[in-house]
Amino acid sequence: MSAGAHQGRVVAITGSGQGIGRVLAQRFAREGAHVIVSDINPDACAQTAAELDTLGVSADVTKAEDCAALVAQAVTRFGRLDVMVCNAGIMQLKPLLELDGADWDRMLSVNVKGCFLSLQAAARQMLQQEPLATGRPRGKIITMASIAGRPGAGPIASVIPHYRASKAAVISLTQSAAMTFAPHLTVNAICPGLVESDMWRRMDADWAALQGMAQGEIWSQRIAGIPMGRPQSPEDIADLAGYLASPASDYMTGQSINIDGGLMMN
């Protein structure tokens, strides 16, 4: 996408104070969008919002009132909401037999309930606003799933069963929402692979400790199998998010798109 590709669009991104969400916020802002930065960490939220000179809303996506307030503040500031990116999420590595109910509840609360509540709050606003142009959707919702929500996943599946379940649920939720809101809204999921990020660095350290291996060794093994020959960058995800937010994808809904360098092909 070029500068100005999203000129004037109003884009809210959960979990955008840091990590992948922050890169998404930077990209949309650079391309002319009015970005609403949101994160559960108020300091990270404020810092990123200040950097982009835009609205920052600290929100816990597991609370319906926070999600509603996020949307309300976006509309108060910018008049509408064109795109919601349900990006907020967490990760944990823990062997299946060592997981307890608290681990399971926290994972699904943030990754699934949080996605649902932010999606729902956005849809309520979008359905009552006029489309930007005749024949266009009234709004677009982008969820953040993962190839971990697909069949397979290899040896790591044994230490991320609750994460995998949460991302499979996001894919299913995306399809349900797409069917519910068509033709007025589009709802699509991004399924990243091995993203070179703080989250994956933490995962590598945790998994290496579980396997008795040196830090970085597992990461090297994992990326060696990527057909495109390199790990994924957050910018790769931003490229796809930009497409899904653009008029070019107006006829696409209910899709969960792998962007993983060819790890999963279908």
C-alpha positions as CSV (number, residue, x, y, z in Angstrom):
1,M,0.0,0.0,0.0
2,S,1.2,3.5,-0.7
3,A,1.0,6.7,1.4
4,G,-2.5,7.9,1.5
5,A,-3.9,4.4,0.7
6,H,-6.2,4.7,3.7
7,Q,-6.7,8.4,3.8
8,G,-9.4,9.5,6.2
9,R,-10.4,5.9,7.2
10,V,-11.0,5.4,10.9
11,V,-9.2,2.3,12.1
12,A,-9.2,1.0,15.7
13,I,-6.6,-1.7,16.7
14,T,-6.7,-3.6,19.9
15,G,-3.4,-4.6,21.5
16,S,-1.6,-1.9,19.5
17,G,0.5,-0.4,22.2
18,Q,3.3,-2.8,21.4
19,G,4.3,-5.8,19.2
20,I,2.5,-6.6,16.0
21,G,-0.4,-4.3,16.8
22,R,2.0,-1.3,17.1
23,V,3.4,-2.0,13.7
24,L,-0.2,-2.2,12.3
25,A,-1.0,1.2,13.9
26,Q,2.2,2.7,12.5
27,R,1.4,1.4,9.0
28,F,-2.3,2.6,8.9
29,A,-1.2,6.0,10.3
30,R,1.5,6.3,7.6
31,E,-1.1,5.5,5.0
32,G,-3.4,8.4,6.1
33,A,-5.8,6.6,8.4
34,H,-7.2,8.1,11.7
35,V,-5.9,5.4,14.0
36,I,-7.2,4.6,17.5
37,V,-4.5,2.9,19.5
38,S,-5.8,0.6,22.3
39,D,-4.0,-1.6,24.7
40,I,-4.5,-3.0,28.2
41,N,-1.1,-1.4,29.2
42,P,-1.9,2.3,29.6
43,D,1.7,3.4,29.4
44,A,2.3,1.5,26.1
45,C,-1.0,2.8,24.8
46,A,-0.2,6.4,25.6
47,Q,3.3,6.2,24.2
48,T,2.3,4.7,20.9
49,A,-0.7,7.2,20.6
50,A,1.6,10.1,21.3
51,E,4.1,8.9,18.7
52,L,1.4,8.8,16.1
53,D,-0.3,11.9,17.4
54,T,-3.7,10.2,17.6
55,L,-6.3,8.9,20.1
56,G,-5.2,6.3,22.6
57,V,-7.8,4.3,24.6
58,S,-6.6,2.0,27.3
59,A,-8.9,-1.0,27.3
60,D,-9.2,-4.5,28.6
61,V,-10.8,-6.5,25.8
62,T,-12.2,-9.1,28.2
63,K,-14.6,-6.4,29.5
64,A,-17.6,-5.5,27.3
65,E,-17.8,-2.0,28.8
66,D,-14.2,-1.3,27.7
67,C,-14.8,-2.4,24.2
68,A,-17.9,-0.3,24.0
69,A,-16.0,2.7,25.3
70,L,-13.2,2.2,22.8
71,V,-15.7,2.3,19.9
72,A,-17.6,5.2,21.4
73,Q,-14.5,7.3,21.8
74,A,-13.5,6.6,18.2
75,V,-16.9,7.7,17.0
76,T,-16.8,10.8,19.2
77,R,-13.4,11.8,17.9
78,F,-13.7,10.8,14.2
79,G,-17.4,10.4,13.5
80,R,-17.5,6.8,12.5
81,L,-15.5,3.5,12.6
82,D,-14.4,2.0,9.3
83,V,-12.1,-0.8,10.4
84,M,-11.7,-2.8,13.6
85,V,-8.6,-4.9,14.0
86,C,-9.2,-7.4,16.8
87,N,-5.5,-8.0,17.5
88,A,-5.1,-8.3,21.2
89,G,-3.9,-11.7,22.3
90,I,-1.6,-13.7,24.6
91,M,0.6,-16.8,24.4
92,Q,1.8,-19.3,26.9
93,L,3.8,-22.5,26.5
94,K,2.9,-25.3,29.0
95,P,2.6,-29.1,28.5
96,L,-1.0,-30.3,28.2
97,L,-0.9,-32.4,31.4
98,E,0.4,-29.4,33.4
99,L,-2.2,-26.9,32.3
100,D,-4.8,-26.0,34.9
101,G,-8.2,-24.3,34.7
102,A,-6.7,-20.9,35.3
103,D,-4.4,-21.2,32.3
104,W,-7.2,-22.3,30.1
105,D,-9.6,-19.6,31.3
106,R,-7.1,-16.8,30.9
107,M,-6.1,-17.9,27.3
108,L,-9.6,-18.2,26.1
109,S,-10.8,-15.1,27.9
110,V,-8.3,-12.8,26.1
111,N,-8.0,-14.5,22.8
112,V,-11.6,-15.6,22.2
113,K,-13.8,-13.6,24.5
114,G,-11.7,-10.4,23.8
115,C,-12.0,-10.9,20.1
116,F,-15.7,-11.5,20.4
117,L,-16.4,-8.4,22.5
118,S,-14.3,-6.1,20.4
119,L,-15.9,-7.5,17.2
120,Q,-19.4,-7.1,18.6
121,A,-18.9,-3.5,19.8
122,A,-17.5,-2.6,16.4
123,A,-20.3,-4.3,14.5
124,R,-23.0,-2.5,16.5
125,Q,-21.5,0.8,15.4
126,M,-20.8,-0.1,11.8
127,L,-24.2,-1.5,11.1
128,Q,-25.8,1.8,11.9
129,Q,-23.5,4.0,9.8
130,E,-23.6,4.7,6.1
131,P,-21.1,3.1,3.8
132,L,-18.3,5.3,2.5
133,A,-19.6,4.9,-1.0
134,T,-22.5,3.2,-2.7
135,G,-22.1,-0.5,-2.9
136,R,-19.3,-0.6,-0.3
137,P,-19.5,-2.3,3.1
138,R,-20.4,-0.2,6.1
139,G,-17.3,-1.4,7.8
140,K,-14.6,-4.0,8.0
141,I,-13.5,-6.3,10.8
142,I,-10.2,-8.1,10.8
143,T,-9.5,-10.7,13.4
144,M,-6.0,-12.1,14.3
145,A,-6.0,-15.9,14.3
146,S,-2.9,-18.1,13.6
147,I,-1.8,-21.1,11.6
148,A,-1.7,-22.6,15.1
149,G,-5.5,-22.8,14.8
150,R,-5.2,-25.0,11.8
151,P,-4.7,-28.9,11.8
152,G,-1.3,-30.1,12.5
153,A,1.3,-27.6,14.0
154,G,3.9,-30.3,14.7
155,P,5.7,-30.9,18.0
156,I,4.8,-27.4,19.4
157,A,1.2,-28.5,19.6
158,S,1.9,-30.4,22.8
159,V,2.8,-27.3,24.7
160,I,0.3,-24.8,23.2
161,P,-3.0,-26.7,23.3
162,H,-5.0,-23.9,24.8
163,Y,-3.5,-21.3,22.4
164,R,-4.3,-23.6,19.5
165,A,-7.8,-24.0,20.7
166,S,-8.2,-20.3,21.1
167,K,-7.1,-19.5,17.6
168,A,-9.3,-22.2,16.1
169,A,-12.2,-20.6,17.9
170,V,-11.2,-17.2,16.4
171,I,-11.4,-18.7,12.9
172,S,-14.8,-20.1,13.7
173,L,-16.0,-16.9,15.2
174,T,-14.8,-15.0,12.1
175,Q,-16.9,-17.2,9.9
176,S,-20.0,-16.9,12.1
177,A,-19.7,-13.1,12.1
178,A,-19.1,-12.9,8.4
179,M,-22.3,-14.8,7.8
180,T,-24.2,-12.8,10.3
181,F,-23.2,-9.4,9.0
182,A,-23.1,-9.9,5.3
183,P,-23.5,-8.0,3.0
184,H,-23.2,-4.9,5.3
185,L,-19.8,-5.8,6.9
186,T,-16.8,-7.9,5.9
187,V,-15.1,-10.1,8.5
188,N,-11.9,-11.8,7.8
189,A,-9.0,-13.4,9.8
190,I,-5.3,-13.2,9.4
191,C,-3.4,-16.4,10.2
192,P,0.3,-15.5,10.7
193,G,3.1,-18.1,11.0
194,L,6.5,-17.6,12.7
195,V,6.7,-13.9,13.4
196,E,10.0,-12.5,14.5
197,S,8.7,-10.6,17.5
198,D,9.0,-10.3,21.3
199,M,6.3,-12.9,21.7
200,W,8.1,-15.5,19.6
201,R,11.4,-14.7,21.4
202,R,9.7,-15.5,24.7
203,M,8.2,-18.7,23.3
204,D,11.6,-19.8,22.0
205,A,13.1,-19.3,25.5
206,D,10.3,-21.1,27.2
207,W,10.3,-24.0,24.8
208,A,14.1,-24.3,24.9
209,A,13.9,-24.6,28.7
210,L,11.2,-27.3,28.4
211,Q,13.3,-29.3,25.9
212,G,16.7,-28.7,27.6
213,M,18.0,-26.9,24.5
214,A,19.9,-23.6,24.0
215,Q,17.9,-20.5,23.5
216,G,17.6,-19.8,19.8
217,E,18.1,-23.4,18.7
218,I,14.4,-24.2,18.4
219,W,13.8,-21.0,16.6
220,S,16.5,-21.8,14.1
221,Q,15.0,-25.3,13.5
222,R,11.5,-23.8,13.0
223,I,12.5,-21.2,10.5
224,A,14.7,-23.6,8.5
225,G,11.5,-25.2,7.3
226,I,9.9,-22.1,5.9
227,P,9.8,-22.3,2.1
228,M,10.3,-18.5,1.7
229,G,13.6,-18.8,3.5
230,R,13.1,-16.3,6.3
231,P,11.0,-15.7,9.4
232,Q,7.9,-13.5,9.1
233,S,8.0,-9.8,10.0
234,P,5.2,-7.8,11.5
235,E,5.3,-5.7,8.3
236,D,4.2,-8.8,6.3
237,I,1.1,-8.9,8.5
238,A,0.5,-5.2,8.0
239,D,0.6,-5.7,4.3
240,L,-2.3,-8.2,4.5
241,A,-4.2,-6.1,7.0
242,G,-3.9,-3.1,4.6
243,Y,-5.4,-5.1,1.8
244,L,-8.3,-6.4,3.9
245,A,-9.1,-2.9,5.0
246,S,-9.0,-1.6,1.4
247,P,-11.7,-1.5,-1.3
248,A,-9.8,-4.2,-3.1
249,S,-11.1,-6.8,-0.7
250,D,-14.7,-5.6,-0.6
251,Y,-16.0,-9.0,-2.1
252,M,-14.0,-11.1,0.4
253,T,-15.6,-12.2,3.7
254,G,-15.5,-15.2,6.0
255,Q,-11.9,-16.0,5.0
256,S,-9.0,-17.0,7.2
257,I,-5.9,-16.3,5.3
258,N,-2.6,-18.0,6.0
259,I,0.4,-15.6,5.7
260,D,3.3,-17.8,6.8
261,G,5.9,-18.0,4.1
262,G,4.4,-21.3,2.8
263,L,4.5,-23.3,6.1
264,M,0.9,-24.3,5.4
265,M,-0.4,-24.5,1.9
266,N,-4.0,-25.0,1.0
